[in-house]
Every structure is written in C-alpha cells, then in structure tokens.
C-alpha cells in the first residue's frame, strides 16, 4: 500500500472516530448534527433537481371511454391555476362548472393573492359555485367575483340565449405570460366522463390576450340587448385579420347568420378541393369535422354545403355526436362520388335509464358517450394558399341556436397543431369502440346484469345479452337537460 493510501485511510479512521465520540446528536457549528449533515449531503447529491413547471401548450383532449383519459383537460386547467402567482389574474368564461377540484384550486389561488374572475351561464346552481362565491362574492366591480349572466352576456335576454363560450385566461402561470385556452371543454363531471372535448393552450401573444380580456370585460356587463359581433387576431400580418395568414383569428358571437352570411359557408367557400400538382395530377384537400350537433334550418344548409365540398372532390369526413333527423338526411344524401363518409360518436348504452330531471316522463339522459367538440381540420389549399394546415375550434355548434349565444370561433394555423387534432379525430374514427358507421349501424349488443332472488332468499347476478338502440338522432323535444346541445 502506498504512503498516500495509508494517509487517506488514517484520516478516514480519525474522522469516523471523531463522529462516534461526538455522538449522534452532536451539533456542528451551524447547529446541525453531523448525521444530519451527512444525510443532507447524500440527499442533495442523489436527489435530482426538480423540473421547472411548463405551462400547457397546444391542444389537449379527453377520452370518455378510458378512465385514464377522463380528466386530461381538467388536470391541465387545475395545474395552471395552481401555478398562478400572487398579483396575477385568472379570467374564466364557460357554460358550466361543477368540479370541486377546480373550485378548490380557484379558492386557494385567491387566498394567495390571485385575482379570480368567473362568468357562467345561469342554468345551474351547485356546490362548486357556492364554494367559490363564498370566497370571492359576485360583485363584478371588485377584483374577484363569480357571476352568472342572466342569459347570453352579450345577447338579448330570453330563454334561448346562453353564455356558451369556453375560454380561460391567465395573466401569468409559472413563467408563461398571457396564457389563453380555448375549446369545447366545460369544467363538469359530464365533460370529463361522457364527452370528447378539446382545449387549445397558447401563451405570449400579448395583443391577442388583451383582446380576449377586453371581450371578457365586455361580457361581464351582462347586456339586455344583443351586441355586435367582434373579430380580432392579435396583430394582423397584413394589417387586416385574415385566417389564411394569421396564426390565430377569433370571431365572437352573437352573430346573425344565414345561408348567405354564415362563417361556416365563408370558410368552406375558401377551400379549394383539387389543386394541380404541376406534374399533370392533382392534390386533394383533406377536411375532418368533429361536431357535437348539427340541426335545425342552419344545420340543414350547412349539411348541404358540406356535401357540395365532398362532391367537388374534397376528402371530407364528418363525425358527429347528435344530429337532427332532417339534417342527417341532407348530409347523407348521395353525390356523384357516393355518400360522404359519416360516423357517429353518440352511443347510448342505457336507453331505458329513465334519467328524468324534469319529471315529465322524458328520459333526459340522451347519450352515454358523444363528441362535444366543435373542430374542423383543414389540410390543403385554403384561400388560394396551398399546403395550408389549419384548425377551427371553439364553442360554436353548427346549429341554429348557436348564432344568438355568446360563442368563440377560434382558428389556429400550423402543421403541428393540425396533426394533433387529426390524430384525435382518427382515434375516434378508426375505433369501433369510439364511433360507429352512421349509415349502417342502428343497434348494438350489450351484456347487462340483473339480480335474481332464489327460493332460499339469496340473490345472484345473472348476465344476458340484449340488443339496444344506439341513439344519434336528437329528439325534437330535447331543449333542456344535462346532455343537450348547449352544454
């Protein structure tokens, strides 16, 4: 053994002997024991540095058919709320809230010095709302409040108009500044467990954020008469907002709409289905629509417009949750290319559950699973711009009631975001668990259980297979209830 090795060994023995002599509780000069210092040193060396929290970016989706996908969106919202620092402001405008985790996160945020402002539709009262109201009150003149608009915040006060927007604004969350989340998701258990939903997060567009804040501040006035629509896009690339070049554009309803002035018609008219590829062939524009509901007169003329684009050569696929009987007939009518590809995510496993909220003898539980999304993916030539990748999302259903509501129509340009939405669409489209051919499937087989009591009084579970109708055509009587168009 070398002299150096013997010297190191001797020093180690002396050090150990000193620590033993001092005892396990002996304090160092800074007041900590030697054992504590050793443990801390090991822990500091072994424990990985905590990862810095990053705000959500891009789209998030939930999956009502898989337990692990139920709260995928809600978790991001709650996590973002928890990372808002003192002095920041949270603004939320949504149709429904009943989730206590969201309520508790908002209360905690307020108690650490965050301003919390929330606008809701007036159709409901529940524990989550009461908890928030007890903390922040409902006075819209104060820095924090929770308030239910008496109909549509910016629309006429009548039984048909609603606050149906779904947007979330955070002035700061972690290091992210001016975070905006827009999509189809309410903060309800129904949204988590029964619906397909999306929510798109972005931050750093300070002008667009201020425009959303101005919208929120206008909504909180709760007008009694209809206000004009708004249109903004942050700072426009060409001086005028243009969804074919600007990263984001936003239309705010209410907005009078008809066959000649509907935003959907305008958008579809900008789509060029077939584009010469320069080699004697043509490229085809791809369109994928995931729509909660289409019905009424507006549903009919929009269905006809979709059919026309398919007949023109667009690769157009439509997936819906609920659809009007007549609208489905318009959409599914044959073209020279055949019928438009059509699937439904609306699955009713319990048609006789008799969930009668209104005591009127009508089953208010329309569906067990259905898409609540309102997005369209465009990949192709749009407004003369080839190779466009764009997504339309937000809260606007393609039906008559939407035009008079508070609604947000939001476009996002970019190949990456379009691919993520398309992945979600294909996941629903390609799985017989998640959707069905809307033309051919009317019934499905389900295994159901019932309890049978024997002669000796014991009970046992008996399974049987039954055929139950899968409901995807919305009943005309369905104007209210937990699972309806305006949720």
N, C-alpha and C positions, 0 to 999 in steps of 0.2 A: 504494500500500500504506500502511496507517495506521501510526503510530508503534508502536501496541500489537502489531500483527502483526510488524513488524520486530524488536521487542524479544523476542517469543516465539521467532522464528526464530533470533535470535542466541544466545539461551540454549540452544536445542536443539543448535546447532552446537558451542557450548562444551562441553556435556555429552558429546556424541559424541566430540569431540576428546580430552576427558579420559579416557574409557573406552579409546580406542585407545592413547593414550600409556601408560596403566597396563598394557596388555597383557591378553590373555585370561585369564591366571591370577591377576591382581591380586585381593587379598583385601579385603573390606570390614571394617568394624570388628567384625562378628560372626563373622569367619573365613570367610565365603563369598565366592566370586568375584562380580564384577559380572555376568558372563554367567550364573552360577548363579541369582543373584537375579532377573535378568530372566526366565529360563526359568521359575523358580518362580512369579513373579508372573503370567506369562501362563497357566501351567498352573492356578494357583489360580483365575484369573478364568474360564478356559474350561471346566475340568473340572466337571461337575455334581456336586452334593453326593450322596454315596452314600445310597441309600434305606435306611431303617431296616427291618430284618427283621421281618416279621409272622408270627406262628405260624399254621399252617393252621387254618381254621375251616369247619365244615360237612362235608358228605360229599365224598369223592374216590373215583374209580372208575378201574379199568384196562380196557384193551381188548386182549384177546389176539390179535385179528385184525389189528391195526395196530401196527407196530414202535414208533411214537411213543407208543403207549399202554401198552406193556409194563410200564414201571417207574414209572407215575404215582403209585402209592401208596407204593412203596418210597422214591422220592425225597423225599416229604414226611416219612417217618419218619426217614431219614438226615439230612435237613436240620434236623429238630427236635433230633435227638441232638447235632448239631454246634453248636447254639446253647444247649445247657445249660451254665450257668456253674459254676465251682468251688463246691462246697458243696451243689449241688442233687443230687437223687436220681432215677434212672431205674428204673422197675419194668416189666418186660415178662413177660406170661404168654401163651404161644402154643403151638400144637401142634408146629410145625416151623420150623426155621431152617437154611438152608444158604448164605445170601448173604454173601460176603466183604465187600462194601461196608458192610453192617450191622455185621459183626463188627469191622472196622477202625474204624468210627465209634465203637463202644462202647469199644474199647481206648483210642482217643485221648481219649475223654471221661474215662475212669478216670484216665488219666495227667495230666490237667489238674485232677484233684481232684473229679470227679463220682462219686458212689456208683452202682454199676451192679448191679442185681439182676434175675436172669432165671430163670423157671421154664419148663421144656419137658416135652413128653411123652417117654417112654422108648423109642420105637420106632426110634431112629436115632442114629448117631454119624457125624460128618463133620468136615471141616477147619475150618469156621467155628466150630463148637462148641469144638474143640480150641484154636483161637487165643484165644478168649475165656477158656477155662478156664486156659490158661497164664498169662494176665494177672491174673485175679481169683480163681481157685480155685473150689471148690464147697462151702465151709463156710457153711452157712446162718446160723450165729451171727455171722458177720462182716458188715461194712457192705456188701461187694460179694461176689457169688457168681453162679455159673450152676449150676443143679441140675435134674436130670431126675426128676420124680415117678415112683414105681415102678408106677404105674397112674394112676387118677384121684387127684389130690391130696387131694380131699375125699370120695373114694368107696372102695368095697371094692376090695381088690387082687385083680383077676382079669384074665383075658385080654381081656375085652370092654370094660372101663372105661378111659377115657383122659382126659388133660388136653386138652380140645378148645377151651377158651376162647381168645379172641383180644382182649386189651386191653393198652394201652400207657399208662403213667402217667409224667408229667414234672412234678416239683415246680416247676420253672421252665425256661422256654425263651425266650430273648430277654426281653421284658417280660411275657410271658404267665405267669401263676401257675396252678398246679394244672391242668395240661392232661391231658385224658382222650381217648383214641382207642379206639373200639370198632367192631367189624365182623366181616368174614369173612376178612380177609387174614392169612395167614402170611407170613413173610419167606423165601420159597423161589423158585427159578427157575421151578418149576412154577406157582406162584401168579401170577408175573409174565407168563409166556408162554402158558399154556394155559387160565387161568381168568378168568372175570369175577369181580371182587371189589369190595368196598366197605369204606371205613373212615371213620367219622364222628369229627371232631375238635371238641372244645369246651374252654373254659377258664373259670376264675373262679368255678365253683360249688365253693366250698371244702368245704362239708359233704359233697357227693356225692363229691368227691375223697378225703376222709378215709375215707369208707365203702368206696371201692374199695381204698384202702391196707389197711384192716382185712381185706378179703377176701383180698388178696394175702398178707398176713401169716398168715392162717389157712391158705391153700393151701400155704405153704412148710413147714408142719408135716408134710405128707405122711402123712395118716391111713391106717390099715389097715382102718378100718370106715367105712361110709357116714355122712356128716354131714348134718344137716337143711338144707333149702334156706334161702336168705336172700332178703329183699325189702327194698329201700331206694330212696329217691328224693331224697336231699338233705334239704331242709326241706320237708315236705309243706304244700301250700296250705291244706288243710282240717284238718290235724292227723293225717290218715291218708293214706298213699300211695294215689293214685288216678290211673291213666293217662289219664283223661278230662279232668283239670285240671292235673296236674303236668307241668312241662316234660320231665322225664325220669323214668322208673321202671326199676328193674333187678331182675330175678329171677336168682338164682344156683342152678344145678343142682349136684349131682344132685337130682332131684325125682320122686317116684313119680307116675306119670301113667297115666290110663286114660280110657275114653270119658266118665266122669262127673267127672273131676277134672283134665282136661288144660288147660293155659293157653291153647292154641290154641282149644279149644272155648269156654272162658270168653270169650275175646276176640271170637270170631265171634258168640257169643250177644248181645254188646253192640251189634252192628251192626244198625241199622235200615235195611233196604234201600230202602223207599219212604217218603217224608215229604211230607205235604200242604204245598203251597207258598202256601196262603192265597188262591189265585185259582181254585180248583177243580181244579187239577192236582197233580202230584206230582214231587218231585225224586228222583233215583236215586243211591244211594251207589255210589261207584266204588272197586273193590279191584283191586290189581295185585300178584301174588305172583311173586317171582323166587326159586325154591327149588332148592338143589343136588340134594337127593334126598328122595323120599318112598317108603317101602316098609315091608314087614312089617305086623303087625297094627295098629300105630299109624298107619302110612301109609294103611291101608285106612279106618280110622274117621275120619281127618282128611280124606281124599278125599271121603268121604260127606258130611261137614259142609260142605265147600266147595261141593259140588253142591247142597246144600239152600239155601245162601245165594244161589246163582245162580237156583235155582227160585223163591225168594222175590222176585226182582226186582233183586238187586244186579248192577251191571255188573262182573262178576268175570272177570279174565283171569289165566291161570296159565302161567308159563314155567318149565320145569324142565331140569336137566342130566341126571340119572339118575332112573329111576323103576322100581319093582317091577312085574313083569308084571301081577299081580293088582290092585295099586293103580291102575295106569293104566286097567284095565277098570272099576273103581269110579268113578274120576274122570270118565271119558269116556262113561259111560252116559247115554243121552238123558233129558232132562227135558221138561216140558210147554213150556218155552221153547226146546227144542233142546239141543244139546250145548254145554257150557261152552267158550269159546274157549281153545285149548290149543296152545302151541308149545314146541319143544324147542331149547335151545342146544347140546345134545350132538351133536357132529359128529365122526365117525371117518373120516378120510381114508385111513387105513392099517390096514385090518382084518387084514392079514397081516404086520404088522411083527414079530410074534413076540418082543416085549419080555418075555422070560421071566426074571424076577428069582429065582424060587424053584426053577427047574429042574424044574418039574412038568409041563411041556408045555402050560401055560396062558398065553395072552397077557395079561400084567398091564397093558398099556397100553390101558385101556378106551376112552378118548376122546382126541382131539387138542385139542378145544376144548369147554368146558362152563361153565355158571354154577356158581360155588362160593358165590354169595350166598345169604343166608337172610333176605330182607327182604320186608315187606308194606307197601304204601302204602294208607292209608285216607283217603278224601275223601268226607265226607257226615255222616250222623247216627250218633254213637257214644255209647253210654251215655246216651241222651236229649239229648245236646248236638249241635244241628245245626251244619252248616258246620265240622265238625271236620277238621283236616288233621293226620295223624299217620303216623309211620313206625315199624314194628317192625324192628329189625335185630339183629345179634349173631352168635353161633356155632351156634345150635340148628337142626339139621336136623329136618324133620318126619317122623321115622322112629323106630323102636323103640330103637335103640342110644343115641340122644342123651340119654334121660332119666336114665341112670346115670352120664353123664360129668360132668366139670367143664365147664359151659357158662354163657354170659352171654346173657340175653334183655334187650334194651335198647330202650326206646321213646323217641321224640323227637317232641314236638308242635311244629307250626308250618307255615304255608302255604309258606314259602320252602323249607324243607328237603324237604317233601313234593314240591314241584315239581321239585327237583333229582333226587330219586330217580325220580320219574315220567319225567323226561327220559331218564335212563339206561335205564329199563325200555323206553320206546318206541323208543329207539335200537336195542336188541336185538330188539324185537318186530317192527318195521317193515322190517327189512333181511333179505332172503333170504340174505345173506352171514353174518349173525349168528345166525339161527334158522330153523326150518322148521315148517310145519304138522305137528303131531304126529299128525294123523289120516290124512293122505293121502300123505305122502312117506315112502317106505321106502328108496328107492335114489337115488343121485345120480351124475352123470357127473363123472369126473375125468381130467385128462390126466396120464399118468405116462410116465416116461422109462426106457429101458433101453439098455445099451451093447451094440452088436453088433460082433463082430470079423470083418473081411473076409478074403478069401483071402490078401491080402498081409500080414496081421498087424496092420493098422491098425484102430483102434476108432472107432466113431462112435455118436452118441446118436440113438436113434430114439424118437419120441413116438407114443403111441397113446392113444385114449380108451377107458376101461373104466367099467363100472357097478359101484360098490361099495356095500355095505350101510352105512347110517348107523345106528350103534348108539345107542339111547337107553333101552333097557330093560336094567336092570342084571342081569347074570348072578348066579344064586344062589350060585355058588361064590366070588364076589369078596368075600373078607373081609380080605385084606391086599394091599399093593402101593402104589405111589406115587400112583395116581389112584383113590382109593376114597372111601367115604363119610366117613371120619374124617380127611380131610386138611385 
